[in-house]
Amino acid sequence: MTQANLHLPKLVEDQLASLAAAEGVSVDEFVSQAVQEKVRQFTTMRMLQARAAGVTRTDFDAALAKIPDAAPIPGDELPEGWTGLKK
């Protein structure tokens, strides 16, 4: 494993220690998990952006047109009174 030194404001350091304790892990483990999570988020976002880069609105509409017009499964309905996305 690689070792890294962090320079954190005292308030952040205190919050970090408190959060790690609440999770029952060391500060090192908490930071390691947080960094791994953030790296996965960025990796996923970049992969999705790369996949979406070559897609046009026409492609998107064609994909949506393949979805059958059926009632949603129970629990997946839109809220009553929902009128669409706000712009």
Backbone as a chain_set.jsonl record, in Angstrom:
{"seq": "MTQANLHLPKLVEDQLASLAAAEGVSVDEFVSQAVQEKVRQFTTMRMLQARAAGVTRTDFDAALAKIPDAAPIPGDELPEGWTGLKK", "coords": {"N": [[0.837, -1.179, 0.0], [0.379, 2.303, -0.589], [1.721, 5.125, 1.071], [0.525, 8.226, 2.279], [0.768, 11.657, 3.093], [-1.403, 13.881, 4.703], [-2.632, 17.185, 4.811], [-4.746, 18.713, 6.796], [-7.385, 20.929, 7.788], [-7.863, 21.656, 11.261], [-10.504, 21.375, 12.206], [-11.642, 19.674, 10.265], [-10.016, 17.441, 10.618], [-10.773, 16.711, 13.219], [-13.478, 16.105, 12.785], [-13.183, 13.989, 11.011], [-11.906, 12.066, 12.635], [-13.948, 11.632, 14.474], [-16.008, 10.623, 12.827], [-14.78, 8.286, 11.848], [-14.466, 6.86, 14.224], [-17.148, 6.498, 14.906], [-17.879, 4.765, 12.91], [-16.424, 2.635, 13.6], [-13.843, 2.141, 12.702], [-10.348, 2.678, 11.901], [-8.833, 5.939, 11.458], [-7.144, 5.922, 9.24], [-8.197, 3.74, 7.776], [-10.78, 4.685, 7.29], [-10.278, 6.962, 5.702], [-8.991, 5.702, 3.555], [-11.087, 4.104, 2.532], [-12.884, 6.155, 1.803], [-11.447, 7.526, -0.176], [-11.152, 5.479, -2.059], [-13.848, 5.134, -2.752], [-14.416, 7.626, -3.921], [-12.668, 7.589, -6.114], [-13.801, 5.468, -7.564], [-16.253, 6.688, -8.194], [-15.464, 8.818, -9.902], [-14.237, 7.316, -11.933], [-16.407, 5.81, -12.905], [-18.079, 7.91, -13.779], [-16.532, 9.048, -15.819], [-16.425, 6.865, -17.595], [-19.143, 6.611, -18.273], [-19.55, 9.121, -19.482], [-17.852, 8.864, -21.691], [-19.107, 6.778, -23.06], [-21.517, 8.016, -23.656], [-20.777, 10.023, -25.324], [-20.859, 9.586, -28.121], [-23.525, 9.372, -28.703], [-26.592, 10.363, -30.092], [-29.496, 12.52, -29.911], [-31.434, 11.387, -31.489], [-30.643, 8.694, -31.455], [-31.113, 8.186, -28.744], [-33.905, 8.619, -28.576], [-34.735, 6.549, -30.271], [-33.965, 4.304, -28.794], [-35.635, 4.609, -26.559], [-38.084, 4.255, -27.809], [-38.249, 1.542, -28.125], [-39.106, 0.534, -25.758], [-41.73, -1.136, -24.223], [-45.136, -0.002, -23.973], [-46.376, -0.082, -21.022], [-48.022, -0.653, -17.898], [-46.541, 0.624, -14.89], [-44.541, -1.33, -12.595], [-45.834, -2.406, -9.409], [-45.329, 0.032, -6.913], [-43.56, 1.497, -8.36], [-44.751, 3.598, -9.505], [-45.482, 6.95, -10.653], [-45.662, 9.815, -8.494], [-48.885, 10.807, -7.269], [-50.508, 13.39, -9.002], [-48.254, 14.289, -10.257], [-46.718, 16.179, -12.742], [-44.653, 16.393, -14.519], [-41.217, 17.157, -15.325], [-39.679, 19.97, -13.808], [-38.652, 22.985, -15.294]], "CA": [[0.0, 0.0, 0.0], [1.099, 3.562, -0.627], [1.503, 5.998, 2.219], [0.377, 9.625, 1.886], [0.582, 12.614, 4.185], [-2.484, 14.831, 4.449], [-2.674, 18.42, 5.596], [-6.163, 19.012, 6.957], [-7.736, 21.866, 8.846], [-8.125, 20.996, 12.543], [-11.919, 21.014, 12.275], [-11.84, 18.491, 9.412], [-9.336, 16.337, 11.295], [-11.626, 16.304, 14.334], [-14.671, 15.463, 12.224], [-12.72, 12.723, 10.454], [-11.697, 11.15, 13.759], [-15.262, 11.316, 15.032], [-16.711, 9.76, 11.875], [-14.111, 6.981, 11.838], [-14.816, 6.186, 15.48], [-18.554, 6.106, 14.822], [-17.939, 3.626, 11.993], [-15.669, 1.536, 14.196], [-12.624, 1.886, 11.931], [-9.299, 3.669, 12.123], [-8.855, 7.085, 10.549], [-6.512, 5.477, 7.997], [-9.144, 2.903, 7.042], [-11.877, 5.55, 6.864], [-9.777, 7.768, 4.584], [-8.763, 4.782, 2.44], [-12.392, 3.767, 1.956], [-13.444, 7.353, 1.19], [-10.704, 7.788, -1.406], [-11.538, 4.435, -3.012], [-15.202, 5.449, -3.215], [-14.351, 8.784, -4.814], [-12.02, 7.139, -7.347], [-14.821, 4.71, -8.305], [-17.228, 7.639, -8.735], [-14.868, 9.497, -11.053], [-14.036, 6.324, -12.988], [-17.719, 5.524, -13.476], [-18.55, 9.089, -14.498], [-15.765, 9.164, -17.071], [-16.853, 5.795, -18.481], [-20.468, 6.971, -18.782], [-19.388, 10.243, -20.405], [-17.257, 8.352, -22.927], [-20.139, 6.01, -23.766], [-22.569, 8.927, -24.11], [-20.229, 11.019, -26.248], [-21.242, 9.341, -29.51], [-24.96, 9.135, -28.803], [-27.384, 11.536, -30.461], [-30.875, 12.533, -29.415], [-32.151, 10.414, -32.317], [-30.311, 7.383, -30.883], [-31.801, 8.106, -27.459], [-35.338, 8.45, -28.856], [-34.918, 5.206, -30.843], [-33.882, 3.349, -27.682], [-36.863, 4.745, -25.76], [-39.213, 3.735, -28.591], [-38.249, 0.082, -27.994], [-39.672, 0.169, -24.459], [-43.18, -1.329, -24.381], [-46.032, 0.875, -23.211], [-47.011, -0.949, -20.03], [-48.178, -0.05, -16.57], [-45.361, 0.395, -14.041], [-44.695, -2.36, -11.573], [-46.288, -1.798, -8.143], [-44.311, 0.745, -6.158], [-42.726, 2.277, -9.276], [-45.613, 4.6, -10.123], [-45.186, 8.36, -10.377], [-46.534, 10.338, -7.431], [-50.154, 11.368, -7.711], [-50.425, 14.815, -9.282], [-46.989, 14.6, -10.931], [-47.011, 16.726, -14.068], [-43.45, 16.422, -15.344], [-40.037, 17.79, -14.763], [-39.68, 21.431, -13.788], [-37.532, 23.554, -16.064]], "C": [[0.881, 1.241, 0.0], [0.752, 4.392, 0.601], [1.443, 7.433, 1.721], [0.206, 10.474, 3.134], [-0.501, 13.604, 3.787], [-2.331, 16.032, 5.356], [-4.136, 18.849, 5.63], [-6.361, 20.097, 7.999], [-8.119, 21.087, 10.112], [-9.575, 20.539, 12.65], [-12.196, 19.754, 11.456], [-11.192, 17.267, 10.057], [-10.194, 15.803, 12.448], [-12.879, 15.575, 13.835], [-14.321, 14.081, 11.669], [-12.542, 11.689, 11.559], [-13.031, 10.705, 14.349], [-16.031, 10.357, 14.121], [-16.105, 8.358, 11.842], [-14.472, 6.193, 13.089], [-16.255, 5.682, 15.435], [-18.739, 4.893, 13.908], [-17.159, 2.428, 12.514], [-14.423, 1.156, 13.415], [-11.587, 2.943, 12.283], [-9.464, 4.824, 11.14], [-8.251, 6.681, 9.208], [-7.488, 4.665, 7.143], [-10.296, 3.742, 6.498], [-11.466, 6.366, 5.642], [-9.559, 6.883, 3.362], [-10.076, 4.422, 1.746], [-13.005, 4.959, 1.231], [-12.753, 7.662, -0.138], [-11.066, 6.748, -2.465], [-12.919, 4.713, -3.6], [-15.18, 6.592, -4.219], [-13.71, 8.411, -6.143], [-13.018, 6.344, -8.199], [-15.848, 5.646, -8.925], [-16.686, 8.325, -9.982], [-14.682, 8.54, -12.225], [-15.351, 6.007, -13.691], [-18.224, 6.699, -14.297], [-17.827, 9.237, -15.833], [-16.171, 8.089, -18.071], [-18.211, 6.119, -19.089], [-20.392, 8.134, -19.764], [-18.811, 9.781, -21.736], [-18.294, 7.578, -23.74], [-21.204, 6.927, -24.344], [-22.084, 9.881, -25.192], [-20.693, 10.815, -27.685], [-22.727, 9.144, -29.734], [-25.682, 10.442, -29.128], [-28.775, 11.454, -29.839], [-31.715, 11.524, -30.198], [-31.896, 8.995, -31.806], [-31.079, 7.153, -29.587], [-33.294, 7.847, -27.672], [-35.633, 7.062, -29.428], [-34.871, 4.143, -29.75], [-35.146, 3.407, -26.834], [-38.063, 4.154, -26.483], [-39.313, 2.215, -28.485], [-38.884, -0.391, -26.692], [-41.182, 0.019, -24.599], [-43.972, -0.375, -23.485], [-46.824, -0.015, -22.255], [-47.11, -0.203, -18.713], [-46.92, -0.319, -15.742], [-45.623, -0.712, -13.029], [-45.125, -1.686, -10.265], [-45.119, -1.194, -7.36], [-43.428, 1.63, -7.022], [-43.535, 3.361, -9.982], [-45.122, 6.015, -9.799], [-46.111, 8.841, -9.264], [-47.815, 10.938, -8.013], [-50.006, 12.883, -7.887], [-49.141, 15.23, -9.99], [-47.284, 15.056, -12.345], [-45.767, 16.823, -14.964], [-42.318, 17.129, -14.641], [-40.151, 19.31, -14.825], [-38.466, 21.93, -14.554], [-37.072, 24.834, -15.466]], "O": [[1.994, 1.226, 0.527], [-0.374, 4.357, 1.097], [2.214, 7.821, 0.843], [-0.424, 10.057, 4.106], [-0.511, 14.105, 2.662], [-1.95, 15.909, 6.52], [-4.691, 19.292, 4.625], [-5.611, 20.185, 8.971], [-8.643, 19.977, 10.023], [-9.847, 19.439, 13.131], [-12.913, 18.864, 11.914], [-11.765, 16.178, 10.038], [-10.323, 14.591, 12.626], [-13.281, 14.556, 14.397], [-15.077, 13.125, 11.841], [-12.99, 10.551, 11.418], [-13.212, 9.534, 14.682], [-16.632, 9.393, 14.594], [-16.829, 7.362, 11.813], [-14.752, 4.996, 13.018], [-16.544, 4.57, 15.876], [-19.649, 4.09, 14.112], [-17.223, 1.339, 11.943], [-13.987, 0.005, 13.448], [-11.906, 3.968, 12.885], [-10.147, 4.7, 10.123], [-8.774, 7.049, 8.155], [-7.591, 4.878, 5.935], [-10.738, 3.531, 5.369], [-12.21, 6.452, 4.666], [-9.907, 7.275, 2.248], [-10.16, 4.435, 0.518], [-13.585, 4.795, 0.158], [-13.413, 8.02, -1.113], [-11.263, 7.089, -3.632], [-13.134, 4.548, -4.8], [-15.85, 6.531, -5.249], [-14.159, 8.868, -7.193], [-13.076, 6.525, -9.416], [-16.275, 5.428, -10.059], [-17.372, 8.403, -11.0], [-14.935, 8.903, -13.374], [-15.408, 5.941, -14.919], [-18.743, 6.507, -15.397], [-18.451, 9.521, -16.856], [-16.256, 8.361, -19.269], [-18.414, 5.927, -20.288], [-21.096, 8.135, -20.774], [-19.232, 10.251, -22.793], [-18.354, 7.707, -24.962], [-21.743, 6.646, -25.414], [-22.892, 10.482, -25.9], [-20.902, 11.794, -28.401], [-23.148, 8.787, -30.835], [-25.42, 11.482, -28.524], [-29.164, 10.415, -29.306], [-32.602, 10.882, -29.636], [-32.821, 8.186, -31.73], [-31.624, 6.073, -29.356], [-33.877, 6.972, -27.033], [-36.662, 6.465, -29.109], [-35.65, 3.19, -29.775], [-35.672, 2.369, -26.433], [-38.965, 3.611, -25.845], [-40.382, 1.658, -28.737], [-39.169, -1.578, -26.534], [-41.851, 0.95, -25.047], [-43.533, -0.002, -22.397], [-47.821, -0.624, -22.641], [-46.375, 0.751, -18.457], [-46.303, -1.375, -15.879], [-46.764, -0.99, -12.661], [-44.81, -0.517, -10.042], [-44.076, -1.822, -7.175], [-42.639, 2.42, -6.504], [-43.063, 3.97, -10.942], [-44.438, 6.237, -8.799], [-47.22, 8.329, -9.112], [-47.815, 11.501, -9.108], [-49.45, 13.566, -7.028], [-48.96, 16.409, -10.292], [-48.022, 14.391, -13.071], [-45.87, 17.312, -16.089], [-42.452, 17.624, -13.522], [-40.666, 19.86, -15.798], [-37.382, 21.354, -14.463], [-36.141, 25.455, -15.978]]}, "num_chains": 1, "name": "protein.A"}
